[in-house]
Amino acid sequence: MEPIRILVADDHAIVRSGLRVLLESMPDIEVAGEAGTGEETIRQVASLRPDILLLDIAMPGMNGLEAARLIRDQAPQVRIIVLTMYDDEAYLRQFLEVGVAGYVLKRAADTELIDAIRAVHRGESFIYPSLTGRLIDSYLKRPAAPDASEGGAELSARETEVLRLVALGNTSQQIADQLYISINTVETHRAHIMEKLGLRGRAQLVRYAIANGLLSGSSD
């Protein structure tokens, strides 16, 4: 039987190395290649044609969501598993809408990832168990999404861009690097955003961004 060929996409070399060690310890799995940016991931998928792509959310340049959307259009035979630190169901919903086959948390990679890869390769889906329950619960409760008209004053163009990058999983340092501003400026923008919109925490910021279509655009 041919091994399951995996492309590992993560912007941290140490994470990729750790995943390679874990995956290559399995007799039925082969690491076909690695990528450190969204753009490199697109190129590697086209070149290597892996069976499964392990994809991080926050990467320099093109983020994981945008990369997943392009890959589903250009190489639909490649099954995508999102491997991330973000356990918010809003991220999960967004990726499910794109058509990914799996969603695994990095903290559980040593116990869940191999099962996820094998399940996805069989044509099944795999979602980290605790997120499945929360996703079902959120659909049953159907909370109203924050509306663009709520929260007082409209956001400036810079605040909107900061909000988009926060919702896409970027850290304050990554946002500062992409926008050529300081971390303190990023945090100031974030505080103003939450005050203007009446939001609390990353989860509500993500839901607002999704509800208002802020994650559909491409990064520069």
Backbone as ProteinMPNN parsed JSONL, in Angstrom:
{"seq_chain_A": "MEPIRILVADDHAIVRSGLRVLLESMPDIEVAGEAGTGEETIRQVASLRPDILLLDIAMPGMNGLEAARLIRDQAPQVRIIVLTMYDDEAYLRQFLEVGVAGYVLKRAADTELIDAIRAVHRGESFIYPSLTGRLIDSYLKRPAAPDASEGGAELSARETEVLRLVALGNTSQQIADQLYISINTVETHRAHIMEKLGLRGRAQLVRYAIANGLLSGSSD", "coords_chain_A": {"N_chain_A": [[0.846, -1.203, 0.0], [0.529, 2.2, -0.841], [2.158, 4.891, 0.89], [0.593, 7.503, 2.875], [0.819, 10.65, 1.632], [2.081, 13.625, 2.876], [1.912, 17.162, 3.104], [3.403, 19.606, 5.015], [2.477, 22.628, 6.365], [3.502, 25.361, 7.976], [4.501, 28.284, 9.724], [6.553, 28.137, 11.532], [9.666, 26.762, 11.869], [10.531, 24.948, 13.802], [8.18, 23.754, 14.632], [7.406, 22.458, 12.281], [9.534, 20.639, 12.093], [9.122, 19.064, 14.375], [6.634, 17.937, 13.743], [7.343, 16.481, 11.492], [9.017, 14.508, 12.594], [7.143, 13.146, 14.205], [5.26, 12.273, 12.261], [6.78, 10.759, 10.453], [7.428, 8.629, 11.968], [5.452, 6.87, 11.632], [4.541, 4.016, 9.816], [2.835, 4.127, 7.62], [2.781, 6.681, 6.639], [4.12, 9.447, 4.884], [6.212, 12.268, 4.719], [5.942, 14.569, 2.337], [6.8, 17.129, 1.816], [7.525, 20.545, 2.924], [6.251, 23.777, 3.936], [6.489, 27.286, 4.552], [5.034, 29.614, 4.26], [1.904, 31.044, 3.106], [1.887, 31.465, 0.329], [4.033, 29.84, -0.495], [2.975, 27.404, 0.225], [0.879, 27.098, -1.638], [2.401, 26.825, -3.986], [3.851, 24.479, -3.415], [1.826, 22.588, -3.125], [0.883, 22.486, -5.757], [3.165, 21.504, -7.02], [3.941, 19.115, -5.639], [1.634, 17.635, -5.19], [0.302, 16.438, -2.824], [-1.362, 13.948, -0.755], [-2.617, 14.823, 1.535], [-2.86, 17.984, 3.117], [-1.422, 19.554, 5.83], [-2.312, 22.331, 7.525], [-1.55, 25.467, 8.851], [-3.171, 28.273, 10.501], [-2.34, 31.027, 10.926], [-0.069, 32.564, 9.022], [2.767, 34.155, 7.452], [2.152, 36.684, 4.949], [-0.05, 35.365, 2.655], [-2.729, 34.075, 4.439], [-3.813, 31.07, 6.252], [-6.56, 30.552, 5.768], [-7.119, 31.866, 3.339], [-5.3, 30.512, 1.703], [-6.329, 27.909, 1.879], [-8.792, 28.237, 0.594], [-8.006, 28.807, -2.056], [-6.621, 26.456, -2.681], [-8.642, 24.527, -2.534], [-10.045, 25.262, -4.774], [-8.146, 24.991, -6.842], [-6.842, 22.517, -6.525], [-8.693, 20.283, -5.805], [-8.583, 17.612, -5.085], [-6.766, 17.344, -3.071], [-6.782, 16.792, 0.291], [-7.534, 18.738, 3.135], [-6.273, 19.384, 6.339], [-6.689, 21.424, 9.026], [-4.342, 22.535, 11.285], [-3.976, 23.874, 14.277], [-3.604, 26.413, 16.882], [-5.878, 27.657, 17.669], [-8.938, 27.412, 19.216], [-11.524, 28.239, 18.792], [-14.913, 28.113, 17.841], [-15.758, 29.74, 15.8], [-13.636, 30.093, 14.006], [-13.487, 27.446, 13.142], [-16.0, 27.099, 11.831], [-15.672, 28.848, 9.676], [-13.608, 27.636, 8.208], [-14.781, 25.17, 7.632], [-16.747, 25.987, 5.889], [-15.183, 26.642, 3.71], [-14.34, 24.141, 2.988], [-12.568, 22.338, 4.225], [-11.262, 19.19, 5.457], [-10.559, 18.407, 7.982], [-9.943, 19.416, 11.417], [-7.718, 20.141, 13.792], [-6.335, 20.598, 17.018], [-3.226, 22.042, 17.965], [-2.217, 21.451, 20.471], [-3.127, 18.938, 20.92], [-1.93, 17.365, 19.069], [-0.163, 15.205, 19.308], [-1.753, 13.123, 20.126], [-4.076, 13.105, 18.596], [-3.597, 13.712, 15.896], [-2.586, 11.731, 14.089], [-4.715, 9.921, 13.957], [-6.565, 11.647, 12.804], [-5.421, 12.15, 10.276], [-5.493, 9.593, 9.099], [-8.232, 9.104, 9.098], [-9.209, 11.172, 7.445], [-7.9, 10.527, 5.092], [-9.28, 8.236, 4.456], [-11.53, 9.312, 3.477], [-13.218, 10.432, 5.275], [-14.35, 12.907, 7.695], [-12.726, 14.9, 10.223], [-12.99, 16.36, 13.278], [-11.749, 18.075, 16.043], [-12.727, 16.699, 19.114], [-13.861, 18.277, 21.345], [-14.461, 20.663, 20.112], [-16.406, 19.919, 18.321], [-18.684, 19.468, 19.916], [-19.071, 22.072, 20.914], [-19.56, 23.436, 18.556], [-21.976, 22.322, 17.683], [-23.567, 23.082, 19.841], [-23.465, 25.872, 19.597], [-24.855, 26.25, 17.216], [-27.363, 25.291, 17.933], [-28.143, 27.113, 19.872], [-27.975, 29.41, 18.407], [-26.938, 32.238, 18.556], [-27.337, 35.737, 18.088], [-25.487, 37.301, 15.584], [-23.018, 39.888, 15.909], [-23.984, 43.011, 14.646], [-23.182, 45.167, 11.889], [-24.049, 47.706, 12.363], [-24.057, 48.031, 15.04], [-22.653, 49.29, 18.114], [-21.82, 51.95, 17.937], [-19.608, 54.412, 16.677], [-18.284, 54.165, 13.31], [-15.665, 51.994, 12.109], [-12.303, 52.993, 11.376], [-10.333, 52.835, 8.328], [-7.818, 51.691, 8.904], [-8.341, 50.532, 11.406], [-10.229, 48.633, 10.64], [-8.623, 46.955, 9.077], [-6.82, 46.024, 11.009], [-8.619, 44.645, 12.655], [-9.44, 42.637, 10.86], [-7.035, 41.213, 10.524], [-6.546, 40.36, 13.135], [-8.749, 38.652, 13.475], [-8.089, 36.701, 11.656], [-6.236, 35.293, 12.977], [-3.692, 36.299, 13.499], [-0.896, 37.303, 15.51], [-0.213, 40.111, 17.732], [2.379, 40.997, 17.195], [2.811, 39.95, 14.611], [0.863, 41.366, 13.2], [1.792, 43.973, 13.567], [4.202, 43.794, 12.142], [3.252, 43.318, 9.533], [1.795, 45.613, 8.961], [3.592, 47.592, 9.38], [3.78, 49.031, 11.793], [3.942, 49.835, 15.339], [3.812, 47.433, 18.086], [2.445, 48.494, 20.259], [0.807, 50.353, 18.988], [-0.82, 48.645, 17.523], [-2.162, 47.358, 19.644], [-3.498, 49.538, 20.708], [-5.224, 50.224, 18.587], [-6.741, 47.878, 18.608], [-8.001, 48.019, 21.108], [-9.575, 50.31, 20.707], [-11.24, 49.372, 18.673], [-12.72, 47.351, 19.975], [-14.016, 48.878, 21.88], [-15.545, 50.652, 20.288], [-17.242, 48.855, 18.941], [-18.413, 47.498, 20.961], [-17.545, 44.981, 21.852], [-16.207, 41.954, 23.358], [-13.251, 40.298, 23.846], [-11.394, 37.901, 21.767], [-13.008, 35.949, 20.492], [-15.52, 37.179, 20.026], [-14.665, 39.219, 18.36], [-13.841, 37.737, 16.142], [-16.287, 36.58, 15.341], [-17.716, 38.886, 14.663], [-16.15, 39.818, 12.51], [-16.483, 37.73, 10.649], [-19.287, 37.796, 10.29], [-19.553, 40.21, 9.011], [-18.191, 39.989, 6.662], [-15.416, 40.386, 6.564], [-13.313, 38.638, 6.277], [-13.068, 37.726, 3.762], [-11.525, 38.983, 1.885], [-8.348, 39.407, 0.138], [-4.978, 39.232, 1.329], [-2.444, 41.757, 1.149]], "CA_chain_A": [[0.0, 0.0, 0.0], [1.275, 3.45, -0.91], [2.009, 5.712, 2.095], [-0.154, 8.757, 2.786], [1.794, 11.714, 1.412], [1.662, 14.807, 3.637], [2.618, 18.442, 3.031], [3.273, 20.315, 6.292], [2.563, 24.077, 6.167], [3.509, 26.101, 9.243], [5.561, 29.278, 9.608], [7.603, 27.89, 12.51], [10.48, 25.618, 11.459], [10.604, 23.966, 14.884], [6.918, 23.009, 14.593], [7.487, 21.55, 11.133], [10.467, 19.562, 12.426], [8.463, 18.17, 15.323], [5.609, 17.194, 13.024], [8.013, 15.514, 10.616], [9.445, 13.382, 13.435], [5.945, 12.405, 14.584], [4.625, 11.645, 11.108], [7.648, 9.758, 9.828], [7.504, 7.443, 12.826], [4.336, 6.021, 11.23], [4.928, 3.305, 8.59], [1.905, 4.386, 6.512], [2.757, 8.121, 6.362], [5.357, 10.013, 4.33], [6.21, 13.725, 4.588], [6.357, 14.871, 0.967], [7.441, 18.43, 1.763], [7.176, 21.536, 3.938], [6.077, 25.15, 3.468], [6.484, 28.218, 5.666], [4.13, 30.731, 3.987], [0.753, 30.664, 2.309], [2.268, 31.414, -1.081], [4.847, 28.643, -0.698], [2.059, 26.268, 0.326], [0.213, 26.973, -2.937], [3.367, 26.299, -4.946], [4.192, 23.102, -3.063], [0.673, 21.742, -3.458], [0.873, 22.308, -7.21], [4.329, 20.726, -7.429], [4.059, 17.8, -4.997], [0.345, 16.944, -5.208], [0.199, 15.53, -1.669], [-2.699, 13.437, -0.444], [-3.182, 15.643, 2.619], [-2.143, 19.18, 3.53], [-1.582, 20.037, 7.206], [-2.277, 23.776, 7.283], [-1.704, 26.392, 9.968], [-4.014, 29.424, 10.169], [-1.603, 32.288, 10.876], [1.216, 32.494, 8.343], [3.065, 35.428, 6.8], [1.591, 36.843, 3.616], [-1.357, 34.735, 2.53], [-3.021, 33.271, 5.622], [-4.286, 29.723, 6.005], [-7.905, 30.541, 5.206], [-7.029, 32.232, 1.928], [-4.619, 29.408, 1.03], [-7.267, 26.78, 1.792], [-9.795, 28.55, -0.417], [-7.384, 28.655, -3.367], [-6.289, 25.049, -2.902], [-9.882, 23.804, -2.807], [-10.408, 25.576, -6.161], [-7.122, 24.584, -7.802], [-6.459, 21.112, -6.328], [-9.738, 19.766, -4.911], [-8.293, 16.253, -4.648], [-5.93, 17.421, -1.868], [-7.592, 16.939, 1.5], [-6.893, 19.71, 4.024], [-6.489, 19.343, 7.782], [-6.186, 22.605, 9.713], [-3.657, 22.221, 12.536], [-3.912, 25.235, 14.801], [-3.738, 26.631, 18.313], [-7.125, 28.363, 17.924], [-10.022, 26.462, 19.489], [-12.806, 28.936, 18.728], [-15.759, 27.51, 16.806], [-15.908, 30.67, 14.677], [-12.617, 29.7, 13.036], [-13.885, 26.144, 12.588], [-17.091, 27.296, 10.873], [-15.151, 29.494, 8.472], [-12.854, 26.654, 7.439], [-15.716, 24.171, 7.128], [-17.406, 26.585, 4.726], [-14.227, 26.546, 2.603], [-14.323, 22.749, 2.56], [-11.506, 21.508, 4.789], [-11.732, 17.881, 5.907], [-10.227, 18.168, 9.383], [-9.556, 20.559, 12.248], [-7.059, 19.544, 14.957], [-5.595, 21.565, 17.827], [-1.814, 21.679, 18.099], [-1.938, 20.878, 21.781], [-3.533, 17.537, 20.911], [-1.386, 16.743, 17.866], [0.488, 13.928, 19.584], [-2.753, 12.077, 20.37], [-5.195, 13.165, 17.657], [-3.27, 14.024, 14.506], [-2.461, 10.518, 13.26], [-6.088, 9.446, 13.723], [-7.2, 12.582, 11.875], [-4.86, 11.914, 8.941], [-6.002, 8.331, 8.559], [-9.671, 9.26, 8.842], [-9.378, 12.042, 6.282], [-7.452, 9.774, 3.923], [-10.354, 7.287, 4.135], [-12.657, 10.056, 2.943], [-14.043, 10.914, 6.374], [-13.978, 14.196, 8.282], [-12.263, 14.785, 11.605], [-12.984, 17.614, 14.03], [-11.349, 17.866, 17.437], [-14.001, 16.392, 19.788], [-14.464, 19.333, 22.155], [-14.986, 21.671, 19.205], [-17.643, 19.406, 17.73], [-19.763, 19.758, 20.851], [-19.31, 23.509, 20.977], [-20.154, 23.853, 17.285], [-23.384, 21.922, 17.733], [-24.219, 23.917, 20.847], [-23.62, 27.238, 19.082], [-25.923, 26.226, 16.216], [-28.641, 25.12, 18.618], [-28.479, 28.369, 20.553], [-28.073, 30.423, 17.351], [-26.837, 33.612, 19.045], [-27.32, 36.753, 17.03], [-24.155, 37.816, 15.266], [-22.947, 41.34, 16.023], [-24.333, 43.674, 13.395], [-22.273, 46.263, 11.558], [-24.594, 48.971, 12.843], [-23.965, 48.108, 16.492], [-21.402, 49.676, 18.735], [-21.454, 53.347, 17.823], [-18.906, 54.954, 15.513], [-17.725, 53.224, 12.36], [-14.23, 51.791, 12.199], [-11.469, 53.577, 10.333], [-9.762, 51.835, 7.421], [-6.756, 51.0, 9.615], [-8.964, 49.681, 12.428], [-10.837, 47.502, 9.939], [-7.552, 46.042, 8.681], [-6.344, 45.38, 12.242], [-9.656, 43.689, 13.039], [-9.362, 41.508, 9.929], [-5.828, 40.435, 10.811], [-6.778, 39.7, 14.421], [-9.705, 37.565, 13.257], [-7.419, 35.657, 10.886], [-5.349, 34.541, 13.861], [-2.37, 36.894, 13.631], [-0.522, 37.884, 16.788], [0.045, 41.553, 17.646], [3.668, 41.181, 16.537], [2.628, 39.698, 13.177], [0.109, 42.495, 12.644], [2.712, 45.112, 13.539], [5.148, 43.578, 11.044], [2.57, 43.426, 8.241], [1.307, 46.977, 8.742], [4.713, 48.509, 9.632], [3.485, 49.873, 12.95], [4.431, 49.218, 16.573], [2.869, 46.576, 18.806], [1.595, 49.371, 21.077], [-0.204, 50.924, 18.098], [-1.765, 47.56, 17.263], [-2.999, 47.16, 20.832], [-4.371, 50.716, 20.812], [-6.289, 50.032, 17.591], [-7.608, 46.781, 19.052], [-8.824, 48.533, 22.204], [-10.573, 51.207, 20.118], [-12.199, 48.534, 17.937], [-13.615, 46.68, 20.921], [-14.842, 49.914, 22.514], [-16.507, 51.148, 19.299], [-18.199, 47.825, 18.563], [-19.007, 46.894, 22.15], [-17.191, 43.564, 21.852], [-15.287, 41.496, 24.386], [-12.473, 39.114, 23.543], [-11.119, 37.5, 20.388], [-14.111, 35.186, 19.906], [-16.519, 38.109, 19.501], [-14.058, 39.9, 17.229], [-13.886, 36.815, 15.007], [-17.682, 36.467, 14.89], [-18.064, 40.137, 13.995], [-15.454, 39.862, 11.226], [-17.133, 36.776, 9.756], [-20.638, 38.263, 9.993], [-19.492, 41.39, 8.162], [-17.453, 39.7, 5.443], [-14.07, 40.951, 6.574], [-12.294, 37.619, 6.044], [-13.151, 37.245, 2.378], [-10.572, 39.666, 1.005], [-6.979, 38.876, 0.074], [-3.924, 40.037, 1.937], [-1.524, 42.365, 0.189]], "C_chain_A": [[0.875, 1.244, 0.0], [1.083, 4.251, 0.382], [1.169, 6.956, 1.826], [0.851, 9.896, 2.703], [1.267, 13.029, 1.991], [2.533, 16.004, 3.285], [2.343, 19.195, 4.321], [3.485, 21.804, 6.065], [2.41, 24.791, 7.501], [4.673, 27.078, 9.181], [6.682, 29.094, 10.615], [8.366, 26.616, 12.152], [10.515, 24.539, 12.534], [9.322, 23.132, 14.955], [6.938, 22.012, 13.441], [8.407, 20.368, 11.426], [9.837, 18.553, 13.373], [7.396, 17.322, 14.655], [6.228, 16.131, 12.114], [8.451, 14.284, 11.41], [8.247, 12.51, 13.802], [5.396, 11.619, 13.4], [5.483, 10.526, 10.522], [7.913, 8.565, 10.724], [6.393, 6.45, 12.504], [4.667, 5.333, 9.903], [4.048, 3.615, 7.382], [1.846, 5.856, 6.117], [4.136, 8.57, 5.882], [5.211, 11.521, 4.237], [6.787, 14.072, 3.223], [7.085, 16.203, 0.869], [6.947, 19.337, 2.871], [7.003, 22.898, 3.272], [5.962, 26.066, 4.683], [5.6, 29.435, 5.481], [2.95, 30.225, 3.178], [1.091, 30.524, 0.835], [3.101, 30.176, -1.393], [3.98, 27.39, -0.629], [1.354, 26.024, -1.004], [1.155, 26.346, -3.956], [3.683, 24.825, -4.672], [3.041, 22.145, -3.358], [0.651, 21.456, -4.956], [1.999, 21.401, -7.672], [4.293, 19.285, -6.916], [2.781, 16.971, -5.056], [0.219, 15.945, -4.047], [-1.219, 14.995, -1.529], [-3.396, 14.357, 0.55], [-2.264, 16.825, 2.898], [-2.464, 19.474, 4.987], [-1.322, 21.53, 7.177], [-2.49, 24.575, 8.553], [-2.577, 27.565, 9.53], [-3.179, 30.68, 9.944], [-0.234, 32.065, 10.258], [1.485, 33.827, 7.669], [2.51, 35.485, 5.384], [0.192, 36.286, 3.562], [-1.611, 33.831, 3.733], [-3.633, 31.928, 5.241], [-5.666, 29.656, 5.381], [-7.875, 30.85, 3.722], [-6.347, 31.122, 1.123], [-5.558, 28.223, 0.842], [-8.297, 27.021, 0.698], [-9.221, 28.351, -1.831], [-7.097, 27.188, -3.683], [-7.541, 24.24, -3.201], [-10.349, 24.06, -4.241], [-9.448, 24.932, -7.161], [-6.758, 23.104, -7.711], [-7.451, 20.439, -5.379], [-9.488, 18.349, -4.417], [-7.427, 16.231, -3.386], [-6.828, 17.686, -0.664], [-6.835, 17.812, 2.504], [-7.287, 19.45, 5.472], [-5.881, 20.611, 8.37], [-5.595, 22.16, 11.047], [-3.297, 23.545, 13.192], [-3.973, 25.272, 16.318], [-5.099, 27.227, 18.671], [-8.292, 27.391, 18.052], [-11.393, 27.124, 19.509], [-13.637, 28.376, 17.583], [-15.985, 28.441, 15.615], [-14.865, 30.39, 13.603], [-13.035, 28.407, 12.339], [-14.975, 26.312, 11.537], [-16.58, 27.88, 9.564], [-14.402, 28.494, 7.601], [-13.76, 25.551, 6.896], [-16.441, 24.693, 5.896], [-16.495, 26.535, 3.497], [-14.143, 25.114, 2.086], [-13.175, 21.92, 3.084], [-12.096, 20.221, 5.355], [-11.47, 17.632, 7.38], [-9.797, 19.428, 10.096], [-9.03, 19.985, 13.555], [-6.296, 20.636, 15.696], [-4.163, 21.092, 18.02], [-1.528, 21.027, 19.446], [-2.314, 19.397, 21.865], [-2.923, 16.772, 19.741], [-0.796, 15.373, 18.143], [-0.504, 12.794, 19.794], [-3.834, 12.01, 19.298], [-4.794, 13.215, 16.183], [-3.204, 12.787, 13.616], [-3.843, 9.952, 12.945], [-6.789, 10.332, 12.697], [-6.711, 12.335, 10.447], [-5.445, 10.652, 8.326], [-7.494, 8.421, 8.249], [-9.919, 10.078, 7.579], [-8.955, 11.31, 5.007], [-8.486, 8.732, 3.499], [-11.571, 7.991, 3.538], [-13.598, 10.575, 3.999], [-13.617, 12.324, 6.768], [-13.544, 13.978, 9.717], [-12.227, 16.175, 12.215], [-12.642, 17.289, 15.471], [-12.602, 17.778, 18.304], [-14.636, 17.535, 20.571], [-15.062, 20.43, 21.278], [-16.281, 21.221, 18.55], [-18.828, 19.735, 18.62], [-20.095, 21.227, 20.913], [-19.945, 24.025, 19.695], [-21.636, 23.528, 17.256], [-24.152, 22.816, 18.695], [-24.461, 25.327, 20.324], [-24.707, 27.303, 18.02], [-27.294, 26.089, 16.871], [-29.089, 26.418, 19.284], [-28.688, 29.499, 19.553], [-28.025, 31.854, 17.887], [-26.772, 34.594, 17.896], [-25.906, 37.248, 16.818], [-24.151, 39.329, 15.423], [-23.181, 41.979, 14.667], [-23.416, 44.861, 13.163], [-22.758, 47.594, 12.106], [-24.461, 49.135, 14.345], [-22.646, 48.737, 16.909], [-20.963, 51.102, 18.471], [-20.707, 53.668, 16.547], [-18.363, 53.855, 14.611], [-16.218, 53.116, 12.549], [-13.518, 52.541, 11.081], [-10.926, 52.453, 9.448], [-8.667, 51.033, 8.122], [-7.32, 50.077, 10.694], [-9.615, 48.45, 11.797], [-9.783, 46.482, 9.544], [-6.984, 45.313, 9.904], [-7.341, 44.318, 12.695], [-9.585, 42.446, 12.161], [-8.174, 40.608, 10.257], [-5.93, 39.716, 12.155], [-7.676, 38.477, 14.224], [-9.098, 36.41, 12.482], [-6.363, 34.913, 11.699], [-3.961, 35.109, 14.014], [-2.13, 37.417, 15.042], [-0.31, 39.386, 16.608], [1.368, 41.823, 16.943], [3.548, 40.977, 15.035], [1.872, 40.838, 12.501], [1.007, 43.723, 12.524], [3.686, 44.996, 12.367], [4.481, 43.796, 9.686], [2.159, 44.857, 7.921], [2.379, 48.037, 8.982], [4.375, 49.539, 10.705], [3.988, 49.161, 14.195], [3.364, 48.326, 17.202], [1.919, 47.423, 19.645], [0.488, 49.987, 20.23], [-1.261, 49.878, 17.756], [-2.715, 47.391, 18.437], [-3.95, 48.339, 21.043], [-5.528, 50.606, 19.83], [-7.27, 48.961, 18.068], [-8.537, 47.238, 20.177], [-9.925, 49.451, 21.683], [-11.653, 50.421, 19.376], [-13.214, 47.936, 18.894], [-14.544, 47.677, 21.607], [-15.924, 50.403, 21.544], [-17.617, 50.137, 19.021], [-18.88, 47.169, 19.759], [-18.741, 45.399, 22.251], [-16.23, 43.246, 22.981], [-14.575, 40.236, 23.912], [-12.37, 38.773, 22.072], [-12.305, 36.806, 19.742], [-15.164, 36.107, 19.305], [-15.968, 38.908, 18.325], [-14.122, 39.028, 15.975], [-15.302, 36.727, 14.456], [-18.12, 37.727, 14.145], [-17.442, 40.191, 12.602], [-16.107, 38.929, 10.218], [-18.501, 37.294, 9.318], [-20.636, 39.428, 9.014], [-18.563, 41.232, 6.967], [-16.036, 40.212, 5.402], [-12.981, 39.921, 6.283], [-12.258, 37.137, 4.605], [-12.141, 37.89, 1.454], [-9.208, 39.03, 1.056], [-6.03, 39.824, 0.769], [-3.062, 40.647, 0.848], [-0.239, 41.576, 0.177]], "O_chain_A": [[1.846, 1.33, 0.752], [-0.023, 4.294, 0.92], [1.052, 7.402, 0.685], [1.653, 10.082, 3.619], [0.174, 13.486, 1.655], [3.752, 15.877, 3.178], [1.186, 19.403, 4.686], [4.558, 22.211, 5.619], [1.325, 24.822, 8.081], [5.728, 26.743, 8.643], [7.673, 29.822, 10.564], [7.794, 25.526, 12.132], [10.526, 23.349, 12.219], [9.364, 21.95, 15.295], [6.537, 20.86, 13.602], [8.105, 19.233, 11.056], [9.993, 17.344, 13.204], [7.258, 16.136, 14.953], [5.702, 15.026, 11.985], [8.277, 13.152, 10.956], [8.319, 11.284, 13.723], [5.099, 10.431, 13.525], [4.969, 9.474, 10.143], [8.546, 7.597, 10.303], [6.376, 5.334, 13.024], [5.041, 6.013, 8.947], [4.461, 3.394, 6.244], [0.969, 6.254, 5.35], [5.167, 8.139, 6.397], [4.202, 12.014, 3.732], [7.981, 13.89, 2.981], [7.892, 16.405, -0.039], [6.073, 18.967, 3.656], [7.533, 23.146, 2.189], [5.411, 25.679, 5.713], [5.418, 30.215, 6.416], [2.982, 29.122, 2.632], [0.645, 29.589, 0.17], [2.906, 29.535, -2.426], [4.228, 26.422, -1.348], [1.241, 24.883, -1.45], [0.765, 25.448, -4.702], [3.77, 24.023, -5.602], [3.265, 21.015, -3.794], [0.427, 20.32, -5.375], [1.825, 20.617, -8.604], [4.578, 18.348, -7.661], [2.834, 15.743, -4.982], [0.048, 14.746, -4.271], [-2.158, 15.531, -2.118], [-4.59, 14.636, 0.434], [-1.041, 16.683, 2.914], [-3.63, 19.628, 5.35], [-0.218, 21.956, 6.837], [-3.486, 24.389, 9.252], [-2.713, 27.829, 8.335], [-3.289, 31.325, 8.901], [0.649, 31.463, 10.869], [0.55, 34.558, 7.345], [2.411, 34.464, 4.704], [-0.669, 36.692, 4.344], [-0.819, 32.934, 4.022], [-3.933, 31.673, 4.075], [-5.922, 28.789, 4.545], [-8.533, 30.174, 2.931], [-6.756, 30.823, 0.001], [-5.583, 27.606, -0.223], [-8.636, 26.101, -0.046], [-9.889, 27.787, -2.698], [-7.302, 26.734, -4.809], [-7.503, 23.346, -4.047], [-10.971, 23.195, -4.858], [-9.869, 24.399, -8.188], [-6.399, 22.497, -8.72], [-7.084, 20.066, -4.265], [-10.103, 17.917, -3.442], [-7.361, 15.208, -2.704], [-7.544, 18.686, -0.617], [-5.632, 17.639, 2.697], [-8.467, 19.313, 5.796], [-4.681, 20.845, 8.226], [-6.26, 21.493, 11.84], [-2.413, 24.257, 12.716], [-4.347, 24.292, 16.962], [-5.445, 27.299, 19.85], [-8.598, 26.643, 17.124], [-12.315, 26.634, 20.161], [-13.127, 28.183, 16.48], [-16.363, 27.983, 14.536], [-15.176, 30.444, 12.413], [-12.951, 28.287, 11.117], [-14.883, 25.725, 10.459], [-16.995, 27.465, 8.482], [-14.55, 28.507, 6.379], [-13.52, 25.05, 5.797], [-16.719, 23.936, 4.966], [-16.977, 26.402, 2.372], [-13.905, 24.888, 0.899], [-12.822, 20.907, 2.482], [-13.279, 20.164, 5.691], [-12.083, 16.746, 7.976], [-9.346, 20.389, 9.472], [-9.788, 19.413, 14.338], [-5.682, 21.5, 15.072], [-3.91, 19.903, 18.213], [-0.679, 20.14, 19.538], [-1.873, 18.689, 22.771], [-3.345, 15.654, 19.448], [-0.909, 14.47, 17.314], [-0.142, 11.625, 19.658], [-4.448, 10.96, 19.111], [-5.568, 12.806, 15.317], [-3.719, 12.804, 12.498], [-4.115, 9.553, 11.812], [-7.514, 9.841, 11.831], [-7.513, 12.315, 9.513], [-5.845, 10.649, 7.162], [-7.959, 7.873, 7.249], [-10.746, 9.709, 6.745], [-9.588, 11.462, 3.963], [-8.566, 8.381, 2.322], [-12.534, 7.337, 3.138], [-14.663, 11.102, 3.678], [-12.645, 12.863, 6.239], [-13.937, 13.002, 10.356], [-11.521, 17.06, 11.731], [-13.179, 16.345, 16.051], [-13.452, 18.667, 18.251], [-15.845, 17.744, 20.467], [-16.053, 21.056, 21.653], [-17.153, 22.039, 18.256], [-19.854, 20.222, 18.145], [-21.268, 21.6, 20.96], [-20.768, 24.94, 19.729], [-22.454, 24.355, 16.854], [-25.262, 23.254, 18.393], [-25.515, 25.915, 20.566], [-25.413, 28.307, 17.927], [-28.267, 26.693, 16.422], [-30.268, 26.769, 19.259], [-29.462, 30.425, 19.797], [-28.976, 32.611, 17.692], [-26.205, 34.294, 16.845], [-25.208, 37.577, 17.777], [-25.142, 39.991, 15.117], [-22.634, 41.533, 13.659], [-22.932, 45.484, 14.108], [-21.963, 48.514, 12.294], [-24.709, 50.213, 14.884], [-21.663, 48.721, 16.169], [-19.815, 51.439, 18.762], [-21.112, 53.253, 15.461], [-18.027, 52.763, 15.07], [-15.577, 54.023, 13.079], [-14.053, 52.705, 9.984], [-11.046, 51.274, 9.78], [-8.594, 49.816, 7.95], [-6.829, 48.963, 10.875], [-9.558, 47.356, 12.358], [-10.012, 45.278, 9.659], [-6.701, 44.117, 9.836], [-6.947, 43.216, 13.076], [-9.662, 41.325, 12.664], [-8.299, 39.383, 10.266], [-5.454, 38.589, 12.295], [-7.391, 37.399, 14.746], [-9.532, 35.267, 12.626], [-5.683, 34.022, 11.19], [-3.107, 34.456, 14.614], [-3.05, 37.914, 15.691], [-0.237, 39.88, 15.483], [1.473, 42.779, 16.174], [4.12, 41.744, 14.261], [2.192, 41.23, 11.379], [0.987, 44.424, 11.512], [3.962, 45.981, 11.682], [5.079, 44.392, 8.79], [2.169, 45.271, 6.762], [2.127, 49.23, 8.815], [4.637, 50.733, 10.56], [4.415, 48.009, 14.12], [2.176, 48.444, 16.899], [0.73, 47.119, 19.739], [-0.643, 50.13, 20.695], [-2.453, 50.184, 17.705], [-3.928, 47.292, 18.253], [-5.077, 48.156, 21.504], [-6.678, 50.862, 20.187], [-8.484, 49.123, 17.945], [-9.716, 46.886, 20.197], [-11.064, 49.39, 22.146], [-12.834, 50.762, 19.441], [-14.42, 48.003, 18.657], [-15.704, 47.373, 21.884], [-17.083, 50.551, 21.93], [-18.783, 50.506, 18.882], [-19.811, 46.381, 19.595], [-19.605, 44.637, 22.684], [-15.535, 44.12, 23.498], [-15.215, 39.228, 23.612], [-13.131, 39.267, 21.241], [-12.59, 37.041, 18.568], [-15.652, 35.857, 18.203], [-16.707, 39.241, 17.399], [-14.419, 39.515, 14.885], [-15.502, 36.791, 13.243], [-18.807, 37.65, 13.127], [-18.105, 40.557, 11.632], [-16.269, 39.294, 9.054], [-18.844, 37.243, 8.137], [-21.598, 39.619, 8.271], [-18.189, 42.217, 6.33], [-15.496, 40.453, 4.322], [-11.831, 40.299, 6.061], [-11.493, 36.233, 4.271], [-11.917, 37.399, 0.347], [-8.937, 38.2, 1.924], [-6.235, 41.038, 0.802], [-2.967, 40.106, -0.254], [0.685, 41.912, -0.564]]}, "name": "protein", "num_of_chains": 1, "seq": "MEPIRILVADDHAIVRSGLRVLLESMPDIEVAGEAGTGEETIRQVASLRPDILLLDIAMPGMNGLEAARLIRDQAPQVRIIVLTMYDDEAYLRQFLEVGVAGYVLKRAADTELIDAIRAVHRGESFIYPSLTGRLIDSYLKRPAAPDASEGGAELSARETEVLRLVALGNTSQQIADQLYISINTVETHRAHIMEKLGLRGRAQLVRYAIANGLLSGSSD"}
